[in-house]
Structure formats: structure tokens, C-alpha cells
Amino acid sequence: MTKTSFLSGISIGVLIVLAVLGCREQAPSGGAGGGAASQPALAGAIVLTYANFPPAKTFPCVQMERWKTEIEKRTKGKVTVKTSPGGTLLGAKNMFDGIISGVADIGNFAMSYQPGRFPVSEAVDQPLSFASAKAASLTLYDLIEKYQPKEFEKVKLVTLFTCPPASIMTTKPVQSLADLKGMSLRVSGTATDVIKSLGATPVGMPQSDTPDALQKGVIQGVVSSLEVLEDMGYASYCPYATPANLHVVTFAVVMNLEKWESLPADVKRVIDELGRDQAAWTGEYVDKHVAEALAWAKEKHNHQVNKLPDSDLAQMAEAFKPLVDAYVDRLVKAGLPGKEIMADLLRLKAEHEKAP
């Protein structure tokens, strides 16, 4: 071998090594929340940033990681999603406006936390005794799909879902509606009037302040879906739960419009095709997780579940009617078809609760 060919061989080898290292440095990382292995990203892949506000192990973030995995798989690596749970990029209160302004490409937020801003979505927030998160999530998705309300005109809707029906977790047993009288309970957003109608005192506060308030006796309980017994550690502070199917909290995943419009047609098609499937998956996942959380709370904390008598459940339904009627009136006064929206909601609810 000549000196020239020897040096040429070394040069080619060095170039190969540098190229490999360069590809490794440019490869996008997976989502911040972990989850299943992502589809390997293609060179020049589209990168989408996805912000979420609750902790990574809660169900809104679990659904985020599932959506990331599905999008990367279905686009065969053409899209990479970088997730940011726990309010690290945007918080609950500024999520919607942050997506509109482009702080993140995609965000998950709760409409129920902003009473009055999402009037059509609030139909599903009403105390209608949904049997499951899956039925409520598909009802919400189909209702918004039909009415295309102006409340989402500044964003691209990616998917919608709800938490499971809310129940009451307390520091002392609640075995009847009479036990609720005078109790201070942590609630959020559109649930305030629901708790007032039952004779309890609603208290608004951040999730981060709730454990301390429970331990100090500032509040005697929490109104939320029961998966938080495990996910938020409430079984440590609330040894009792009373299932009540009070209401649900509505969530939307939205995308910045400019980012959406910049996407190629095939990627848009994948995102649209995943929307309703994601709603159903999220509802089914969190319904199962409620049962897991109750079993965990029983095993780890000797947590106890109390049941309201049938007469109290009937009394609750009567107490909630004026709230639903008042909501419909607000829609009508705002120029929206309130009666039609509620009729469609009840029809969809019945259909989805009958479905397997």
C-alpha cells in the first residue's frame, strides 16, 4: 500500500466516525414523561412541543405520552413529540393562551377551571351523573365535533376527554348527605355550585396547598375523581371516600394554529384520525385506574368507602336540576342553542353509557 492510499483510508475512516457521531448528537430525545419507546426519528423530523400542567404520573400526562407514542409510530418517525409535564413549560391557568401565542405547540388544559370561557364545553361539566370517564369523554368529543363552538376558534383541537365522575374524599366518614352539612371541601372551577347545592362549603385552592389544608383542618375533604387517592397521595390525608358521580372535569388538547397550518397533509391526517380514538382510550384507561387506586388505597392505607342511600341519591338529582336549568338559560341568553345542546348531550350520554 502506498503512503497516499494509506492516508486516504485514514481520512475516509475519520469522516465515517464523524458522520455517525454527528447523527447521534442531532437525534431528538424522547418525551420528558418517559413511557413506551418512541419511533426512531428521521433526519429533519418535525418536532412538536407538548406542555401539560399536572404531575407526570397523573392520567392527563399518561394520555399525553400515549399520544406521543402513537403519533411517532403512525408517522413512522416523521414527527417527534417532546413532552413537558408538571407545569414546567406552561401552567394550568396560562396553558390555553400560551398555546395561542406559541409558547408550546400543543397543550392540555381543563376547561372546567375557567368558568364562563368555554360555554359549550360546560354542558358536560353539569352534574348529570355520568357513569364513567369513557362515556363522558366520548360525549364531550361528539358534542364539540357537532357544534364546532367559537371557544376553540383560535386553536386546532387535537382531542378531548374528561376525568372520571367526581366523588367525595374526607377526613371523617360521609354516609349521608346530612354528614356533608357545614363541611369545607376543596373544589375547582365549575364544581362550586354543585357542592353548595349539597349543603357543603366549597373552597378553591391549588392542589399543592391541599394536603397541608387537610392536615391543619382548614378543609375536611376534597371533591375529585378517585384516582387521585393514589396519583396525588390523597389516601394519606382522606381515609374515607363516598362515591357520588357528581360531575366531571373537561379537558382539551389543543395545537397552535400556525403550527397546525405548517404541517404536511399526511401528518394532519394522522392527528385527526387519532383524535376520537385518543378520547376513548383515555376514558377507558382512567376508569380502570380508579379501580386500581381504590385497591391500592385499601391495601396501603386501610382506606374505607361509604355508600350513600338511594334516597339521598334521588335527593341529589333533585338538587342538581336547577343548576342544569340555569346553565341552559345562560346559553340561551348568550345567543347559543342551549336546549338543543343539552338535548344532544343527554342523547349522546345515553348512547355511550349503553355501549360496551
C-alpha positions as CSV (number, residue, x, y, z in Angstrom):
1,M,0.0,0.0,0.0
2,T,1.3,3.5,-0.9
3,K,1.6,6.3,1.6
4,T,-1.1,8.2,-0.3
5,S,-3.7,5.3,-0.2
6,F,-2.9,4.7,3.4
7,L,-3.7,8.4,4.3
8,S,-6.8,8.3,2.1
9,G,-8.0,5.3,4.1
10,I,-7.5,7.0,7.4
11,S,-9.3,10.1,6.1
12,I,-12.3,8.1,5.0
13,G,-12.5,6.3,8.3
14,V,-12.4,9.6,10.2
15,L,-15.2,11.0,8.1
16,I,-17.4,8.0,8.8
17,V,-16.8,8.2,12.5
18,L,-17.6,12.0,12.5
19,A,-20.8,11.4,10.5
20,V,-22.0,8.8,13.0
21,L,-21.3,11.0,15.9
22,G,-23.0,13.9,14.3
23,C,-26.1,11.9,13.7
24,R,-26.2,10.9,17.4
25,E,-25.8,14.4,18.5
26,Q,-28.7,15.6,16.3
27,A,-31.1,12.8,17.2
28,P,-34.0,14.2,19.2
29,S,-34.6,13.0,22.7
30,G,-37.7,11.2,23.9
31,G,-40.5,12.9,25.9
32,A,-39.9,14.1,29.4
33,G,-42.6,11.8,30.8
34,G,-40.9,8.6,29.7
35,G,-43.4,5.9,28.5
36,A,-43.0,3.4,25.7
37,A,-40.1,3.5,23.3
38,S,-40.5,6.1,20.6
39,Q,-40.3,5.5,16.9
40,P,-36.8,6.3,15.7
41,A,-36.8,9.9,14.3
42,L,-36.0,10.6,10.7
43,A,-33.4,13.1,9.8
44,G,-35.1,16.5,9.6
45,A,-38.1,15.2,11.6
46,I,-40.9,17.6,12.6
47,V,-40.6,18.4,16.3
48,L,-43.7,19.3,18.3
49,T,-43.5,20.6,21.9
50,Y,-46.4,19.4,24.1
51,A,-47.0,21.1,27.5
52,N,-49.1,19.7,30.4
53,F,-49.7,21.0,33.9
54,P,-50.3,18.0,36.3
55,P,-47.5,15.7,37.5
56,A,-46.2,13.1,35.1
57,K,-47.9,10.1,36.7
58,T,-51.4,11.5,36.6
59,F,-53.8,10.4,33.8
60,P,-53.7,13.6,31.7
61,C,-49.9,13.1,31.4
62,V,-50.3,9.3,30.8
63,Q,-52.6,10.1,27.9
64,M,-50.0,12.7,26.6
65,E,-47.3,10.0,26.5
66,R,-49.6,7.6,24.7
67,W,-50.5,10.3,22.1
68,K,-46.8,11.0,21.6
69,T,-46.0,7.3,21.1
70,E,-48.9,6.9,18.7
71,I,-48.1,9.9,16.6
72,E,-44.4,9.0,16.3
73,K,-45.4,5.4,15.3
74,R,-48.1,6.3,12.9
75,T,-46.0,8.9,11.1
76,K,-43.1,6.4,11.0
77,G,-40.7,8.8,12.7
78,K,-41.6,11.8,10.6
79,V,-42.9,13.6,13.8
80,T,-41.1,13.7,17.1
81,V,-43.0,15.0,20.2
82,K,-41.2,16.5,23.2
83,T,-43.4,16.4,26.3
84,S,-43.2,18.7,29.3
85,P,-45.4,17.6,32.3
86,G,-45.8,19.2,35.7
87,G,-46.2,22.8,34.5
88,T,-42.6,23.0,33.5
89,L,-43.4,24.8,30.3
90,L,-47.0,26.2,30.9
91,G,-49.2,26.1,33.9
92,A,-53.0,25.3,34.2
93,K,-54.1,28.9,34.1
94,N,-52.0,30.1,31.2
95,M,-52.0,26.9,29.1
96,F,-54.7,27.9,26.6
97,D,-53.3,31.4,26.0
98,G,-49.8,30.0,25.9
99,I,-50.7,27.7,23.1
100,I,-52.4,30.5,21.2
101,S,-49.2,32.7,21.5
102,G,-46.9,29.8,20.6
103,V,-45.1,29.2,23.9
104,A,-45.6,25.5,23.1
105,D,-47.0,23.8,20.0
106,I,-49.5,21.6,21.9
107,G,-51.1,21.9,25.4
108,N,-53.5,20.1,27.6
109,F,-55.8,22.1,29.8
110,A,-59.0,21.9,31.8
111,M,-62.0,23.9,30.5
112,S,-63.7,23.4,33.9
113,Y,-61.0,25.5,35.6
114,Q,-62.1,28.6,33.7
115,P,-65.9,29.0,34.2
116,G,-67.6,31.0,31.5
117,R,-64.8,30.9,29.0
118,F,-65.9,27.6,27.3
119,P,-69.7,27.7,27.5
120,V,-70.5,24.8,25.2
121,S,-67.9,22.5,26.9
122,E,-69.5,23.4,30.2
123,A,-72.5,21.3,29.2
124,V,-70.5,18.2,30.1
125,D,-69.4,19.8,33.4
126,Q,-73.0,19.8,34.6
127,P,-73.9,17.4,37.4
128,L,-75.5,14.7,35.2
129,S,-74.2,11.6,36.9
130,F,-72.1,10.2,34.2
131,A,-71.4,6.5,34.8
132,S,-67.8,6.6,33.5
133,A,-65.0,8.7,32.1
134,K,-65.2,6.8,28.8
135,A,-68.9,7.7,28.3
136,A,-68.3,11.3,29.4
137,S,-65.2,11.7,27.2
138,L,-66.9,10.4,24.0
139,T,-70.0,12.6,24.8
140,L,-67.7,15.6,25.1
141,Y,-65.9,14.8,21.9
142,D,-69.0,14.2,19.8
143,L,-70.8,17.3,21.2
144,I,-67.9,19.6,20.4
145,E,-67.4,17.9,17.0
146,K,-71.1,18.6,16.2
147,Y,-71.3,22.2,17.3
148,Q,-67.7,23.4,16.5
149,P,-68.0,26.2,19.1
150,K,-66.2,29.5,18.8
151,E,-64.5,28.9,22.1
152,F,-61.9,26.9,20.2
153,E,-61.6,29.0,17.1
154,K,-58.1,30.3,17.9
155,V,-56.6,26.8,18.2
156,K,-56.7,23.4,16.5
157,L,-58.5,20.8,18.6
158,V,-56.4,17.7,18.9
159,T,-58.6,15.6,21.3
160,L,-61.0,16.0,24.3
161,F,-61.6,13.9,27.4
162,T,-62.8,14.1,31.0
163,C,-61.8,12.8,34.4
164,P,-64.0,10.1,36.0
165,P,-67.1,11.3,37.7
166,A,-66.2,13.2,40.9
167,S,-66.7,11.8,44.4
168,I,-66.1,13.0,47.9
169,M,-62.9,12.1,49.9
170,T,-62.9,13.2,53.5
171,T,-61.1,13.2,56.9
172,K,-64.2,11.8,58.6
173,P,-66.9,9.4,57.2
174,V,-69.7,10.7,55.0
175,Q,-72.5,8.2,54.9
176,S,-75.4,10.5,54.1
177,L,-76.0,14.0,52.7
178,A,-76.6,15.2,56.2
179,D,-73.0,14.5,57.1
180,L,-71.9,17.0,54.4
181,K,-73.6,19.9,56.1
182,G,-71.1,22.6,57.0
183,M,-68.1,20.6,55.8
184,S,-65.4,22.6,53.9
185,L,-64.4,20.8,50.7
186,R,-61.7,21.6,48.2
187,V,-63.3,22.0,44.7
188,S,-62.3,23.5,41.4
189,G,-63.9,25.7,38.8
190,T,-67.4,24.8,37.7
191,A,-68.0,22.4,40.6
192,T,-68.5,25.2,43.2
193,D,-72.3,25.4,42.8
194,V,-72.6,21.6,42.8
195,I,-71.1,21.4,46.3
196,K,-73.1,24.4,47.5
197,S,-76.3,22.6,46.5
198,L,-75.5,19.7,48.8
199,G,-75.0,22.0,51.8
200,A,-71.2,21.8,52.0
201,T,-68.8,24.8,51.7
202,P,-66.7,24.9,48.5
203,V,-63.1,26.1,49.0
204,G,-60.9,26.9,46.0
205,M,-57.2,26.3,46.4
206,P,-54.3,24.9,44.3
207,Q,-53.6,21.1,44.5
208,S,-50.2,21.9,46.1
209,D,-51.9,23.6,49.1
210,T,-54.5,20.9,49.7
211,P,-52.5,18.3,51.8
212,D,-51.5,21.0,54.3
213,A,-55.0,22.3,54.5
214,L,-56.3,18.8,55.2
215,Q,-53.8,18.2,57.9
216,K,-54.5,21.5,59.6
217,G,-58.3,21.1,59.4
218,V,-58.8,24.1,57.2
219,I,-60.8,21.8,54.9
220,Q,-62.3,18.4,55.7
221,G,-62.2,16.9,52.3
222,V,-61.7,17.0,48.6
223,V,-64.1,16.7,45.7
224,S,-62.4,15.0,42.7
225,S,-62.3,11.7,40.8
226,L,-60.9,8.8,42.9
227,E,-57.7,8.1,41.0
228,V,-56.1,11.0,43.0
229,L,-56.2,8.8,46.1
230,E,-53.0,7.2,44.6
231,D,-51.8,9.7,42.0
232,M,-51.9,12.7,44.3
233,G,-51.5,10.7,47.5
234,Y,-54.8,11.8,49.0
235,A,-55.3,8.4,50.6
236,S,-52.8,9.6,53.2
237,Y,-55.0,12.5,54.2
238,C,-58.5,11.4,53.4
239,P,-59.2,7.9,54.9
240,Y,-62.8,7.9,53.7
241,A,-64.4,8.2,50.2
242,T,-68.1,8.4,49.2
243,P,-68.7,7.7,45.5
244,A,-71.3,10.1,44.2
245,N,-70.9,10.6,40.4
246,L,-71.3,14.3,40.9
247,H,-69.7,15.9,37.8
248,V,-66.7,15.5,35.5
249,V,-63.9,17.9,34.7
250,T,-63.5,18.5,31.0
251,F,-60.1,18.6,29.3
252,A,-58.9,19.6,25.8
253,V,-55.7,19.1,23.9
254,V,-55.1,22.0,21.5
255,M,-52.5,23.0,19.0
256,N,-51.2,26.4,17.9
257,L,-53.0,27.3,14.7
258,E,-49.8,28.5,12.9
259,K,-48.0,25.3,13.7
260,W,-51.0,23.2,12.6
261,E,-51.2,25.0,9.3
262,S,-47.4,24.4,8.7
263,L,-47.8,20.6,8.9
264,P,-47.9,18.5,5.8
265,A,-51.3,16.9,4.8
266,D,-50.3,13.4,5.8
267,V,-49.3,14.4,9.3
268,K,-52.6,16.4,9.7
269,R,-54.5,13.3,8.7
270,V,-52.8,11.1,11.3
271,I,-53.5,13.7,14.0
272,D,-57.2,13.9,13.0
273,E,-57.6,10.2,12.8
274,L,-56.2,9.8,16.3
275,G,-58.5,12.3,18.0
276,R,-61.6,10.3,18.8
277,D,-59.5,7.1,19.5
278,Q,-57.5,9.1,22.0
279,A,-60.6,10.3,23.8
280,A,-61.9,6.7,24.1
281,W,-58.5,5.3,25.2
282,T,-58.1,8.0,27.9
283,G,-61.5,7.4,29.3
284,E,-61.1,3.7,29.4
285,Y,-57.6,4.0,30.9
286,V,-58.6,6.2,33.8
287,D,-61.8,4.3,34.6
288,K,-59.6,1.2,35.1
289,H,-57.1,3.3,37.1
290,V,-59.8,4.4,39.6
291,A,-60.4,0.7,40.5
292,E,-56.6,0.2,40.8
293,A,-56.3,3.3,43.0
294,L,-59.1,2.2,45.3
295,A,-57.5,-1.2,45.7
296,W,-54.1,0.4,46.4
297,A,-55.6,2.8,49.0
298,K,-57.3,-0.1,50.8
299,E,-54.1,-2.1,50.9
300,K,-51.7,0.7,51.8
301,H,-53.9,2.9,54.0
302,N,-56.8,0.8,55.1
303,H,-59.0,3.3,53.1
304,Q,-62.7,2.9,53.6
305,V,-65.5,3.5,51.0
306,N,-69.0,4.5,52.1
307,K,-72.2,4.4,50.1
308,L,-75.0,7.0,50.0
309,P,-78.5,5.6,50.5
310,D,-80.8,5.5,47.4
311,S,-83.0,8.2,49.0
312,D,-80.0,10.6,49.2
313,L,-79.1,9.9,45.5
314,A,-82.6,10.8,44.5
315,Q,-82.4,14.0,46.6
316,M,-79.1,14.9,44.9
317,A,-80.6,14.5,41.5
318,E,-83.4,17.0,42.5
319,A,-80.9,19.4,43.9
320,F,-79.0,19.4,40.6
321,K,-81.9,20.2,38.3
322,P,-81.9,24.0,39.0
323,L,-78.2,24.1,38.2
324,V,-78.7,22.4,34.8
325,D,-81.7,24.6,34.0
326,A,-79.7,27.7,34.9
327,Y,-76.8,26.6,32.6
328,V,-79.2,26.2,29.7
329,D,-80.7,29.7,30.4
330,R,-77.2,31.2,30.3
331,L,-76.5,29.6,26.9
332,V,-79.8,31.0,25.5
333,K,-79.1,34.5,26.8
334,A,-75.6,34.3,25.2
335,G,-77.3,33.5,21.8
336,L,-76.4,29.8,21.8
337,P,-78.9,26.9,21.3
338,G,-78.9,25.9,24.9
339,K,-81.9,23.5,24.8
340,E,-80.6,21.8,21.7
341,I,-77.1,21.4,23.2
342,M,-78.5,19.8,26.4
343,A,-80.8,17.5,24.4
344,D,-77.9,16.3,22.3
345,L,-75.7,15.9,25.3
346,L,-78.3,13.7,27.1
347,R,-78.8,11.6,23.9
348,L,-75.0,11.1,23.5
349,K,-74.7,10.3,27.2
350,A,-77.4,7.6,26.9
351,E,-75.8,6.1,23.8
352,H,-72.3,6.0,25.2
353,E,-73.3,4.6,28.5
354,K,-75.1,1.7,26.7
355,A,-72.1,0.9,24.6
356,P,-69.7,-1.9,25.8
